[in-house]
Amino acid sequence: MEHAHAEDIASELISIARCRELLGDEADGLSDHEVDLIRHHADAMAHIIVEMFLERPPRWSSRS
């Protein structure tokens, strides 16, 4: 999987406001910076999960 430049990644992230909506009550008391850190972490984890999914052998494969 190709790694995008930091500016490319930042343009694809959801907004801080939308991230706060998704976090709900968990975002209460968090600064924008803290929400931004969570947003970046969630984005990185999502990319890792997708990459792992794409690299795994199909279920019907004889490989274990």
C-alpha positions as CSV (number, residue, x, y, z in Angstrom):
1,M,0.0,0.0,0.0
2,E,1.4,3.4,-0.9
3,H,1.9,5.9,1.9
4,A,0.4,9.3,1.2
5,H,2.2,12.5,2.1
6,A,1.1,14.2,5.4
7,E,-0.8,16.9,3.5
8,D,-2.7,14.4,1.4
9,I,-3.7,12.5,4.6
10,A,-4.8,15.6,6.3
11,S,-7.1,16.6,3.5
12,E,-8.9,13.2,3.7
13,L,-9.6,13.3,7.4
14,I,-13.1,14.0,8.7
15,S,-13.5,17.4,10.4
16,I,-12.9,18.0,14.1
17,A,-16.6,18.7,14.5
18,R,-17.6,15.4,12.8
19,C,-15.1,13.6,15.0
20,R,-16.7,15.1,18.1
21,E,-20.1,14.0,16.9
22,L,-18.8,10.4,16.4
23,L,-17.1,10.4,19.8
24,G,-20.3,11.7,21.5
25,D,-20.0,12.2,25.3
26,E,-16.4,10.9,25.2
27,A,-15.3,14.1,23.5
28,D,-16.6,16.3,26.3
29,G,-13.7,18.0,27.9
30,L,-11.2,17.2,25.2
31,S,-9.4,20.0,23.4
32,D,-9.4,20.3,19.6
33,H,-5.8,19.1,19.7
34,E,-6.8,15.9,21.6
35,V,-9.6,15.2,19.2
36,D,-7.2,15.7,16.3
37,L,-4.8,13.2,17.8
38,I,-7.7,10.7,18.1
39,R,-8.8,11.5,14.6
40,H,-5.2,10.8,13.2
41,H,-4.9,7.6,15.3
42,A,-8.3,6.3,14.0
43,D,-7.4,7.1,10.4
44,A,-4.1,5.2,10.8
45,M,-5.8,2.2,12.4
46,A,-8.4,2.1,9.6
47,H,-5.7,2.1,7.0
48,I,-3.9,-0.8,8.8
49,I,-7.0,-2.8,9.1
50,V,-7.8,-2.4,5.4
51,E,-4.3,-3.3,4.5
52,M,-4.4,-6.4,6.7
53,F,-7.7,-7.5,5.2
54,L,-6.4,-7.1,1.6
55,E,-3.3,-9.1,2.4
56,R,-5.0,-12.1,4.0
57,P,-5.6,-15.2,2.0
58,P,-9.2,-15.9,1.0
59,R,-11.2,-18.2,3.3
60,W,-11.5,-20.8,0.6
61,S,-7.8,-21.0,0.1
62,S,-6.0,-24.1,1.3
63,R,-3.4,-21.9,3.1
64,S,-3.8,-21.5,6.8
